Amino acid sequence: MARRVVPRISKRRLMVLGTASLIAIVFFIFSLVYNIYTIYTLTNEKKDLISFYEQLQADAEDIKLFKEKLSDSKYLADYAREHFQYSTDGEYILEFDEDDTKEVINNISSDINKNYMVLGLIVLIALIFIYILFKGRKKSKK
C-alpha cells in the first residue's frame, strides 16, 4: 500500500480551521455552562422573590385589617395607651422589661417551691411528733 502524500497547504488549512473549530467548540461549551448556571440562579431568585411577594401580600392584608381596627375609637385608645404610653387622668403607667419580668417570675416560682418544701418538712415533723405522742399514750394506758 502506498502512502498518500498530504500537501502542505492542506496541512496548513487543517491547522487553521481545526484550531478555529476547537476554539469555537470550547466557547460554545463555556457559553452553555454559563447560561445554565445563570438560569439556575435566576430560578432560585425567582422562588425567593415569589415567597417575598407572598409575605408582602400577607403584610398588606394585616395592614388593611389594622387600618380598619384603628377606625374604632376604643381600639385606638387602647393602642395608644399600650404603645405610646398615653394615660387618662389618675392613671399611672408602669413599664416592665420582659427579661426582668421573666427573671422575677422565675425567682418567685423558685421561692414558692422552697416554701412548699419547708412546709412539707414541717408537716412531716409534726405528724411524726403526733404519732410518737399517741404511741406513748397508748403504752401508758395499757
C-alpha beads as a LAMMPS data file, in Angstrom:
LAMMPS data file: protein, C-alpha beads

142 atoms
141 bonds

1 atom types
1 bond types

-500.0 500.0 xlo xhi
-500.0 500.0 ylo yhi
-500.0 500.0 zlo zhi

Masses

1 110.0

Atoms # bond

1 1 1 0.000 0.000 0.000
2 1 1 1.236 3.294 -0.982
3 1 1 1.282 6.135 1.380
4 1 1 -0.753 9.063 0.416
5 1 1 1.079 12.342 0.479
6 1 1 -0.828 15.224 2.074
7 1 1 0.035 18.518 0.508
8 1 1 1.458 21.246 2.665
9 1 1 -1.413 23.635 2.000
10 1 1 -3.930 21.040 3.270
11 1 1 -1.943 20.690 6.452
12 1 1 -1.964 24.453 6.906
13 1 1 -5.716 24.618 6.239
14 1 1 -6.308 21.780 8.721
15 1 1 -4.214 23.570 11.364
16 1 1 -6.028 26.891 10.958
17 1 1 -9.553 25.532 10.606
18 1 1 -9.024 22.841 13.256
19 1 1 -7.788 25.417 15.766
20 1 1 -10.674 27.755 14.947
21 1 1 -13.141 24.862 15.269
22 1 1 -11.647 23.833 18.610
23 1 1 -11.857 27.425 19.927
24 1 1 -15.478 27.684 18.736
25 1 1 -16.409 24.379 20.421
26 1 1 -14.802 25.439 23.732
27 1 1 -16.559 28.844 23.510
28 1 1 -19.949 27.220 22.889
29 1 1 -19.476 24.758 25.785
30 1 1 -18.445 27.611 28.106
31 1 1 -21.466 29.666 26.979
32 1 1 -23.763 26.707 27.533
33 1 1 -22.477 26.080 31.082
34 1 1 -22.621 29.796 31.919
35 1 1 -26.201 30.118 30.641
36 1 1 -27.318 27.009 32.533
37 1 1 -25.806 28.426 35.749
38 1 1 -27.470 31.796 35.115
39 1 1 -30.846 30.122 34.579
40 1 1 -30.397 28.122 37.784
41 1 1 -29.561 31.205 39.868
42 1 1 -32.395 33.210 38.339
43 1 1 -34.835 30.369 39.066
44 1 1 -33.766 30.351 42.724
45 1 1 -34.012 34.125 42.871
46 1 1 -37.496 33.917 41.342
47 1 1 -38.571 31.451 44.044
48 1 1 -37.229 33.770 46.754
49 1 1 -38.968 36.762 45.213
50 1 1 -42.257 34.871 44.953
51 1 1 -42.115 33.949 48.653
52 1 1 -41.179 37.549 49.498
53 1 1 -44.103 38.796 47.387
54 1 1 -46.486 36.451 49.196
55 1 1 -45.157 37.713 52.529
56 1 1 -45.701 41.289 51.380
57 1 1 -49.265 40.453 50.362
58 1 1 -49.912 38.960 53.805
59 1 1 -48.402 42.053 55.428
60 1 1 -50.579 44.289 53.248
61 1 1 -53.647 42.347 54.378
62 1 1 -52.576 42.762 58.014
63 1 1 -52.119 46.484 57.456
64 1 1 -55.604 46.742 55.947
65 1 1 -57.072 44.950 58.970
66 1 1 -55.091 47.201 61.304
67 1 1 -56.357 50.255 59.438
68 1 1 -59.930 49.054 59.878
69 1 1 -59.325 48.463 63.594
70 1 1 -57.951 51.970 64.011
71 1 1 -61.284 53.395 62.890
72 1 1 -62.710 52.074 66.194
73 1 1 -62.113 54.749 68.857
74 1 1 -61.918 52.226 71.739
75 1 1 -59.252 50.195 69.968
76 1 1 -57.381 53.376 69.071
77 1 1 -57.361 54.485 72.726
78 1 1 -56.152 51.076 73.897
79 1 1 -53.468 51.013 71.208
80 1 1 -52.256 54.499 72.142
81 1 1 -52.083 53.514 75.810
82 1 1 -50.187 50.332 75.065
83 1 1 -47.675 51.601 72.523
84 1 1 -47.320 55.305 73.229
85 1 1 -47.937 55.299 76.996
86 1 1 -50.905 57.653 76.901
87 1 1 -52.974 57.737 80.048
88 1 1 -56.198 59.161 81.338
89 1 1 -56.460 61.331 84.456
90 1 1 -55.489 59.463 87.589
91 1 1 -53.935 56.580 85.682
92 1 1 -50.312 55.536 86.243
93 1 1 -48.136 53.885 83.622
94 1 1 -45.813 51.108 84.718
95 1 1 -43.348 49.733 82.208
96 1 1 -41.695 46.364 82.663
97 1 1 -38.833 44.869 80.744
98 1 1 -39.684 41.363 79.518
99 1 1 -36.361 39.874 80.615
100 1 1 -36.685 41.366 84.090
101 1 1 -40.271 40.138 84.317
102 1 1 -39.246 36.602 83.387
103 1 1 -36.427 36.705 85.924
104 1 1 -38.789 37.883 88.674
105 1 1 -41.299 35.156 87.801
106 1 1 -38.569 32.506 87.909
107 1 1 -37.354 33.801 91.269
108 1 1 -40.889 33.795 92.662
109 1 1 -41.542 30.258 91.431
110 1 1 -38.270 29.011 92.941
111 1 1 -39.163 30.770 96.244
112 1 1 -42.610 29.157 96.176
113 1 1 -41.009 25.740 95.596
114 1 1 -38.680 26.313 98.552
115 1 1 -41.619 27.373 100.720
116 1 1 -43.549 24.221 99.770
117 1 1 -40.565 22.058 100.661
118 1 1 -40.170 23.751 104.042
119 1 1 -43.924 23.487 104.708
120 1 1 -43.896 19.807 103.749
121 1 1 -40.961 19.157 106.067
122 1 1 -42.737 20.935 108.960
123 1 1 -45.912 18.912 108.376
124 1 1 -43.897 15.681 108.244
125 1 1 -42.123 16.509 111.526
126 1 1 -45.460 17.436 113.124
127 1 1 -47.016 14.130 112.016
128 1 1 -44.054 12.176 113.379
129 1 1 -44.282 14.103 116.675
130 1 1 -48.077 13.439 116.928
131 1 1 -47.507 9.752 116.143
132 1 1 -44.894 9.474 118.889
133 1 1 -47.208 11.216 121.383
134 1 1 -50.164 8.952 120.601
135 1 1 -47.978 5.855 120.670
136 1 1 -46.639 6.906 124.099
137 1 1 -50.191 7.444 125.436
138 1 1 -51.362 4.040 124.228
139 1 1 -48.456 2.345 126.041
140 1 1 -49.144 4.260 129.238
141 1 1 -52.851 3.283 129.158
142 1 1 -52.022 -0.421 128.989

Bonds

1 1 1 2
2 1 2 3
3 1 3 4
4 1 4 5
5 1 5 6
6 1 6 7
7 1 7 8
8 1 8 9
9 1 9 10
10 1 10 11
11 1 11 12
12 1 12 13
13 1 13 14
14 1 14 15
15 1 15 16
16 1 16 17
17 1 17 18
18 1 18 19
19 1 19 20
20 1 20 21
21 1 21 22
22 1 22 23
23 1 23 24
24 1 24 25
25 1 25 26
26 1 26 27
27 1 27 28
28 1 28 29
29 1 29 30
30 1 30 31
31 1 31 32
32 1 32 33
33 1 33 34
34 1 34 35
35 1 35 36
36 1 36 37
37 1 37 38
38 1 38 39
39 1 39 40
40 1 40 41
41 1 41 42
42 1 42 43
43 1 43 44
44 1 44 45
45 1 45 46
46 1 46 47
47 1 47 48
48 1 48 49
49 1 49 50
50 1 50 51
51 1 51 52
52 1 52 53
53 1 53 54
54 1 54 55
55 1 55 56
56 1 56 57
57 1 57 58
58 1 58 59
59 1 59 60
60 1 60 61
61 1 61 62
62 1 62 63
63 1 63 64
64 1 64 65
65 1 65 66
66 1 66 67
67 1 67 68
68 1 68 69
69 1 69 70
70 1 70 71
71 1 71 72
72 1 72 73
73 1 73 74
74 1 74 75
75 1 75 76
76 1 76 77
77 1 77 78
78 1 78 79
79 1 79 80
80 1 80 81
81 1 81 82
82 1 82 83
83 1 83 84
84 1 84 85
85 1 85 86
86 1 86 87
87 1 87 88
88 1 88 89
89 1 89 90
90 1 90 91
91 1 91 92
92 1 92 93
93 1 93 94
94 1 94 95
95 1 95 96
96 1 96 97
97 1 97 98
98 1 98 99
99 1 99 100
100 1 100 101
101 1 101 102
102 1 102 103
103 1 103 104
104 1 104 105
105 1 105 106
106 1 106 107
107 1 107 108
108 1 108 109
109 1 109 110
110 1 110 111
111 1 111 112
112 1 112 113
113 1 113 114
114 1 114 115
115 1 115 116
116 1 116 117
117 1 117 118
118 1 118 119
119 1 119 120
120 1 120 121
121 1 121 122
122 1 122 123
123 1 123 124
124 1 124 125
125 1 125 126
126 1 126 127
127 1 127 128
128 1 128 129
129 1 129 130
130 1 130 131
131 1 131 132
132 1 132 133
133 1 133 134
134 1 134 135
135 1 135 136
136 1 136 137
137 1 137 138
138 1 138 139
139 1 139 140
140 1 140 141
141 1 141 142
